[in-house]
Amino acid sequence: MSGGTRVAAIYARELMLRGHKVQVIAPPQWRMSFRNKIKDWLRGRGWKAESTRLNESYLDHSGVNLRIMKERRPIADRDVPDGDVVIATWWETAEWVNALSPSKGAKVYFIQHHEVFSYIAVERSRATYRLAFHKIVIANWLKRVMEDVYQDANVDLVPNSVDRQQFFAPRRTKQPIPTVGLLYATAEFKGLDVALDAVRRVRQRLSQTRLICFGTQSPTQDLPLIEGAEFYPSPPQDEIRQIYSRCDVWITASRSEGFNLPAMEAMACRTPVVSTRAGWPEEAVRSGWNGWLANVDDVDELAHGLEWVLTRSNEEWESLSDNALATVAATSWQISADLFEQSLRRACERAARGEIAGGGGRQTFLL
C-alpha cells in the first residue's frame, strides 16, 4: 500500500484499458521475523502484529493480471513471458530485468525516486541507473539527476497526477479549530520528526491547534503525536478525502521525496500545503499563494508557514484554498498514461536501433 505501488497499478490498469496485454509480477510481501519484532518492541516501537490486510495492495480489484511469486527470489526468464516491453519499478527489480533475455522486451526503468538511502545497498542501487535502459521519471528533479549524475539525457518525464473523482472537496471556510494534517510515515527521509516539531511550535502560540493524521504504521514512542491528535490507521481509500478536507493546512517535511502524492491529493481537496523543498512540492508550492515552502530540516520556517496559513482571515484562506485546487486542476491520470504509453513506444524504437537493452516480443507490456 505504498505510493509507488499505487502509481504502478494505475499505469498497469490504464495500459490494459488501452488494449495492451499487461502482466504484473511481484515477490511475496516481506514479513518481519519474530526476532525483529522483539527488537522493535524493546525499542519502544510497539508490537508488530500480523495485519489482516497484510497482502492487500493497490492492484487488488484493478482487473490487472497479477502474479505473486511463491518465494522471495530474483525474477528470472522462466517467470516472465516474452513481450515488447519489460519495466523495472525500483532498483532491485532493475537488477532482475537487466538479467532477462532480449525476448522479454525493451528494458525500461520507471524511476520514482533516487534510491540511494543508507539502509539499502547504495552502490548496487547507483549502478542500476547506469544500465542501458530507457528511463521514465516522475519529476523534473529526477530528470536532472539522471542527466547530471548519470549522463543520460534521453529520459522521459511523465509526471504523476491525482484522481479528482476520488480526491475533491466543495468550497469551504476554515475549520472552527485550527487544524493541521500530515501523513504518519516513519522512514527517516519522510521528515516526520521535523513535521511534528513544527506542529508543536505552532501549538505553543496557537494552543487550540488540532492535528489529524493517517498512516499504515501506528504512532511509536520514538515519534509520539501531540496530545489530542486524531490518528486513522490505514483508512479506506474513500475516507482519505474526508481527512484532507477536514484540514486547514497539510504539512510534509520530507528530506527527500520522489514525488509526494499526498501533497497533490490534499490540494485536490482544497487544502493549502506547507512543505520542504523536496519532490513535487518544490515545483508546485508557492509561499503565500497556495501554501508555504521551506528548506529541508528548517523547523522554524515550517512552523512559520503553518502559523501564517492558520492565521489568515476566512477570505484570505479561501483564496489559498482556491489556489491549491487550481495547482492540480489540469492534471489527469489519463494524460499521464498517454505520455507513459508514448514513452514505452519510444523504448521499443530505441531497442530496435540498439540504443538500449532488450527488444523483440509478442505484443505484451510487462511491469
C-alpha positions as CSV (number, residue, x, y, z in Angstrom):
1,M,0.0,0.0,0.0
2,S,2.8,2.4,-0.9
3,G,2.5,5.4,-3.2
4,G,5.0,3.9,-5.7
5,T,3.0,0.7,-6.0
6,R,-0.2,2.8,-6.4
7,V,1.3,4.6,-9.4
8,A,2.5,1.4,-11.0
9,A,-1.0,-0.1,-10.5
10,I,-2.6,2.9,-12.2
11,Y,-0.4,2.6,-15.3
12,A,-0.9,-1.1,-15.5
13,R,-4.7,-0.6,-15.5
14,E,-4.6,2.3,-17.9
15,L,-2.4,0.3,-20.4
16,M,-4.8,-2.6,-20.2
17,L,-7.7,-0.3,-20.9
18,R,-5.9,0.9,-24.0
19,G,-5.8,-2.6,-25.3
20,H,-2.4,-3.7,-24.2
21,K,-1.7,-7.0,-22.6
22,V,-0.3,-6.4,-19.1
23,Q,1.3,-8.8,-16.7
24,V,2.4,-7.6,-13.3
25,I,4.9,-9.9,-11.5
26,A,5.8,-9.3,-7.8
27,P,7.6,-11.2,-5.0
28,P,5.5,-12.1,-1.9
29,Q,5.3,-9.5,0.8
30,W,8.2,-9.3,3.2
31,R,7.2,-10.5,6.7
32,M,9.0,-9.2,9.8
33,S,10.8,-12.0,11.7
34,F,9.9,-12.7,15.3
35,R,13.4,-11.6,16.4
36,N,13.0,-8.2,14.7
37,K,9.5,-7.8,16.2
38,I,11.1,-8.3,19.7
39,K,13.8,-5.8,18.8
40,D,11.3,-3.2,17.8
41,W,9.2,-3.8,20.9
42,L,12.2,-3.4,23.2
43,R,13.0,-0.1,21.4
44,G,9.5,1.2,22.3
45,R,8.1,0.9,18.7
46,G,5.2,-1.4,19.7
47,W,4.4,-5.0,18.8
48,K,4.1,-5.6,15.0
49,A,1.2,-8.0,14.9
50,E,0.4,-9.6,11.5
51,S,-2.2,-7.5,9.8
52,T,-5.4,-8.9,8.4
53,R,-4.6,-6.6,5.5
54,L,-1.1,-7.9,5.0
55,N,-1.5,-8.9,1.4
56,E,-3.7,-6.0,0.4
57,S,-2.3,-3.8,-2.4
58,Y,-3.4,-1.2,-4.9
59,L,-3.5,-3.9,-7.5
60,D,-6.4,-5.6,-5.8
61,H,-9.7,-5.5,-7.8
62,S,-7.9,-3.5,-10.5
63,G,-8.6,-6.1,-13.2
64,V,-4.9,-6.3,-14.0
65,N,-3.3,-9.8,-14.3
66,L,-1.2,-10.1,-11.2
67,R,1.2,-12.9,-10.4
68,I,2.7,-13.1,-6.9
69,M,5.7,-15.4,-6.7
70,K,5.7,-18.2,-4.1
71,E,9.1,-17.2,-2.7
72,R,11.2,-14.1,-2.4
73,R,13.9,-14.5,-5.1
74,P,15.1,-12.7,-8.2
75,I,12.7,-12.8,-11.1
76,A,14.1,-15.0,-13.9
77,D,13.4,-15.7,-17.6
78,R,11.1,-18.7,-16.6
79,D,8.9,-16.3,-14.7
80,V,8.3,-13.8,-17.5
81,P,6.5,-14.3,-20.8
82,D,8.0,-12.9,-24.0
83,G,6.9,-9.3,-24.6
84,D,7.6,-5.9,-26.2
85,V,8.5,-4.1,-23.0
86,V,9.6,-5.2,-19.5
87,I,9.5,-2.5,-16.8
88,A,11.5,-2.4,-13.6
89,T,9.8,-0.4,-10.9
90,W,12.6,0.0,-8.4
91,W,16.4,-0.6,-8.1
92,E,16.3,-4.3,-7.1
93,T,13.9,-5.2,-9.9
94,A,16.2,-3.3,-12.3
95,E,18.9,-5.8,-11.5
96,W,16.4,-8.6,-12.2
97,V,15.3,-7.1,-15.5
98,N,18.9,-6.5,-16.6
99,A,19.5,-10.3,-16.4
100,L,16.4,-11.1,-18.6
101,S,16.7,-12.2,-22.2
102,P,16.1,-9.7,-25.0
103,S,12.9,-11.7,-25.9
104,K,11.3,-10.3,-22.8
105,G,11.2,-6.9,-24.4
106,A,12.8,-3.5,-24.5
107,K,14.1,-2.7,-21.0
108,V,12.5,0.2,-19.2
109,Y,13.3,1.7,-15.8
110,F,10.4,3.5,-14.2
111,I,12.1,5.8,-11.6
112,Q,10.0,7.2,-8.8
113,H,12.9,8.2,-6.5
114,H,16.7,8.4,-6.5
115,E,17.1,5.3,-4.2
116,V,20.5,5.9,-2.6
117,F,19.4,5.5,1.0
118,S,21.8,4.4,3.8
119,Y,19.6,1.4,4.7
120,I,19.9,-0.2,1.2
121,A,22.9,-1.5,-0.9
122,V,23.7,2.0,-2.1
123,E,26.4,1.2,-4.7
124,R,24.2,-1.5,-6.2
125,S,21.4,0.9,-6.4
126,R,23.6,3.6,-8.1
127,A,24.7,1.0,-10.6
128,T,21.2,0.4,-11.8
129,Y,20.8,4.0,-13.0
130,R,23.8,3.4,-15.4
131,L,22.1,0.4,-17.1
132,A,21.2,0.6,-20.8
133,F,17.5,1.0,-20.0
134,H,15.0,3.6,-21.3
135,K,14.3,5.7,-18.2
136,I,10.9,7.2,-17.3
137,V,10.9,9.6,-14.3
138,I,8.1,11.3,-12.4
139,A,9.6,14.7,-11.6
140,N,11.9,17.3,-13.0
141,W,14.4,16.9,-10.2
142,L,14.8,13.2,-11.1
143,K,15.3,14.1,-14.8
144,R,18.1,16.4,-13.7
145,V,19.7,13.7,-11.6
146,M,19.7,11.3,-14.5
147,E,21.3,13.9,-16.8
148,D,23.8,15.4,-14.3
149,V,24.9,12.4,-12.2
150,Y,24.4,9.5,-14.7
151,Q,25.0,11.4,-18.0
152,D,21.7,10.1,-19.5
153,A,19.9,13.0,-21.2
154,N,17.5,10.7,-23.2
155,V,15.0,10.4,-20.3
156,D,11.2,10.8,-20.4
157,L,9.3,12.9,-17.8
158,V,5.9,11.5,-17.0
159,P,4.5,13.4,-14.0
160,N,2.1,11.8,-11.6
161,S,-1.4,13.0,-11.4
162,V,-4.4,12.9,-9.0
163,D,-7.7,11.2,-9.4
164,R,-10.1,14.1,-9.0
165,Q,-13.1,11.7,-8.9
166,Q,-11.6,10.3,-5.7
167,F,-10.0,13.5,-4.3
168,F,-12.2,16.5,-4.3
169,A,-14.0,18.8,-1.8
170,P,-16.6,21.6,-2.0
171,R,-15.5,25.2,-1.4
172,R,-15.3,25.8,2.4
173,T,-14.1,28.2,5.1
174,K,-11.5,27.5,7.7
175,Q,-12.3,24.9,10.4
176,P,-13.7,26.3,13.7
177,I,-10.5,24.9,15.4
178,P,-7.1,25.4,13.6
179,T,-6.4,22.0,12.0
180,V,-3.2,20.6,10.6
181,G,-2.9,17.3,8.7
182,L,0.0,15.0,8.0
183,L,0.9,11.6,6.8
184,Y,2.4,9.5,9.6
185,A,5.3,7.7,7.9
186,T,8.4,6.8,9.9
187,A,11.0,6.4,7.1
188,E,13.8,8.9,8.0
189,F,13.7,10.7,4.7
190,K,10.0,11.5,5.2
191,G,11.0,14.0,8.0
192,L,8.1,13.1,10.3
193,D,10.2,14.3,13.3
194,V,10.6,17.7,11.7
195,A,6.9,18.0,10.9
196,L,5.8,17.1,14.4
197,D,8.3,19.6,15.9
198,A,6.9,22.3,13.7
199,V,3.3,21.5,14.8
200,R,4.4,21.6,18.5
201,R,5.9,25.0,18.0
202,V,2.7,26.3,16.4
203,R,0.7,24.9,19.3
204,Q,2.8,26.9,21.7
205,R,1.4,30.1,20.1
206,L,-2.0,28.7,18.9
207,S,-2.9,26.5,21.8
208,Q,-6.1,25.1,20.2
209,T,-4.3,23.7,17.1
210,R,-5.5,20.2,16.3
211,L,-3.6,17.5,14.5
212,I,-5.2,14.9,12.2
213,C,-3.1,12.2,10.5
214,F,-3.2,8.8,9.0
215,G,-0.7,6.1,8.1
216,T,-0.1,2.4,7.8
217,Q,2.0,2.3,11.0
218,S,0.7,3.2,14.4
219,P,2.4,6.0,16.3
220,T,5.6,5.0,18.1
221,Q,7.2,6.1,21.4
222,D,10.1,7.5,19.2
223,L,7.8,9.7,17.2
224,P,4.8,10.5,19.5
225,L,1.9,12.6,18.4
226,I,0.8,15.8,20.2
227,E,-1.8,15.5,22.9
228,G,-5.3,15.0,21.5
229,A,-4.2,14.2,17.9
230,E,-6.5,12.1,15.8
231,F,-4.8,9.1,14.1
232,Y,-6.5,6.9,11.4
233,P,-4.7,3.6,10.8
234,S,-4.8,2.6,7.1
235,P,-8.1,4.3,6.4
236,P,-10.2,3.1,3.4
237,Q,-9.4,4.9,0.2
238,D,-12.8,6.6,0.1
239,E,-12.2,8.1,3.6
240,I,-8.9,9.7,2.9
241,R,-10.5,12.6,1.0
242,Q,-12.5,13.4,4.1
243,I,-9.3,13.6,6.2
244,Y,-7.8,16.1,3.8
245,S,-11.0,18.1,3.7
246,R,-11.0,18.5,7.5
247,C,-7.6,20.2,7.5
248,D,-6.8,23.9,7.1
249,V,-3.3,23.1,6.1
250,W,-1.3,19.9,5.2
251,I,2.3,19.6,6.2
252,T,5.0,17.5,4.7
253,A,8.6,17.8,5.8
254,S,10.4,15.3,3.6
255,R,14.2,15.4,3.4
256,S,14.0,13.6,0.1
257,E,10.9,12.7,-2.0
258,G,10.4,11.1,-5.3
259,F,7.1,12.9,-5.9
260,N,4.7,13.3,-2.8
261,L,1.2,12.2,-3.9
262,P,-0.4,13.1,-0.6
263,A,0.5,16.8,-1.1
264,M,-1.1,16.7,-4.5
265,E,-4.2,14.9,-3.1
266,A,-4.5,17.4,-0.3
267,M,-4.5,20.3,-2.8
268,A,-7.2,18.5,-4.9
269,C,-9.3,18.6,-1.7
270,R,-8.7,22.4,-1.5
271,T,-6.1,22.2,1.3
272,P,-3.1,24.5,1.2
273,V,0.3,22.7,1.7
274,V,3.3,23.7,3.8
275,S,6.3,21.7,2.6
276,T,10.0,21.4,2.4
277,R,11.8,21.8,-0.9
278,A,11.6,18.1,-1.9
279,G,9.8,16.3,-4.7
280,W,6.8,17.7,-6.4
281,P,6.0,20.4,-3.8
282,E,9.3,22.2,-4.6
283,E,7.9,22.7,-8.1
284,A,4.3,23.4,-7.2
285,V,4.1,25.2,-3.8
286,R,4.4,29.0,-3.8
287,S,4.7,30.7,-0.5
288,G,1.8,32.9,0.2
289,W,-0.2,31.7,-2.9
290,N,-1.2,28.0,-2.3
291,G,0.8,27.3,0.9
292,W,4.4,27.8,2.1
293,L,7.8,26.4,1.1
294,A,10.7,25.9,3.5
295,N,14.2,24.4,3.3
296,V,14.8,20.8,4.4
297,D,15.0,20.5,8.2
298,D,14.0,24.1,8.7
299,V,11.6,23.7,11.6
300,D,11.3,27.4,12.2
301,E,10.2,28.2,8.6
302,L,7.8,25.3,8.5
303,A,6.2,26.5,11.8
304,H,6.1,30.0,10.4
305,G,4.3,28.7,7.3
306,L,1.8,26.7,9.3
307,E,1.1,29.7,11.6
308,W,0.8,32.0,8.6
309,V,-1.8,29.8,6.9
310,L,-3.8,29.2,10.1
311,T,-4.0,32.9,11.0
312,R,-5.3,34.1,7.6
313,S,-8.8,35.6,7.6
314,N,-11.6,33.4,6.2
315,E,-11.5,35.3,2.9
316,E,-7.7,35.0,2.6
317,W,-7.8,31.3,3.5
318,E,-10.4,30.7,0.9
319,S,-8.1,32.3,-1.7
320,L,-5.3,30.0,-0.7
321,S,-7.7,27.0,-0.9
322,D,-8.8,28.0,-4.4
323,N,-5.2,28.4,-5.5
324,A,-4.4,24.9,-4.1
325,L,-7.1,23.4,-6.2
326,A,-6.0,25.4,-9.3
327,T,-2.5,24.0,-8.9
328,V,-3.7,20.5,-9.7
329,A,-6.7,21.3,-11.8
330,A,-5.0,20.5,-15.1
331,T,-3.6,17.1,-14.0
332,S,-5.2,13.8,-15.2
333,W,-4.1,10.2,-15.0
334,Q,-5.4,9.7,-18.5
335,I,-3.0,12.4,-19.8
336,S,-0.1,10.9,-17.8
337,A,-1.0,7.4,-19.1
338,D,-0.9,8.8,-22.7
339,L,2.6,10.0,-22.0
340,F,3.6,6.8,-20.4
341,E,2.4,4.8,-23.4
342,Q,4.3,7.1,-25.8
343,S,7.4,6.5,-23.7
344,L,7.0,2.8,-24.0
345,R,6.7,3.0,-27.7
346,R,9.9,5.1,-27.7
347,A,11.6,2.4,-25.8
348,C,10.7,-0.2,-28.4
349,E,12.1,2.1,-31.1
350,R,15.3,2.6,-29.2
351,A,15.7,-1.1,-28.6
352,A,15.2,-1.8,-32.3
353,R,18.1,0.7,-33.0
354,G,20.3,-1.0,-30.4
355,E,20.4,2.1,-28.1
356,I,19.0,0.3,-25.1
357,A,18.9,-3.4,-24.0
358,G,16.2,-5.9,-24.9
359,G,13.7,-5.9,-27.7
360,G,11.6,-8.3,-29.7
361,G,8.5,-9.9,-28.4
362,R,4.8,-10.7,-28.8
363,Q,2.7,-7.5,-28.2
364,T,2.9,-7.7,-24.4
365,F,3.6,-5.0,-21.9
366,L,5.1,-6.1,-18.6
367,L,5.6,-4.5,-15.3
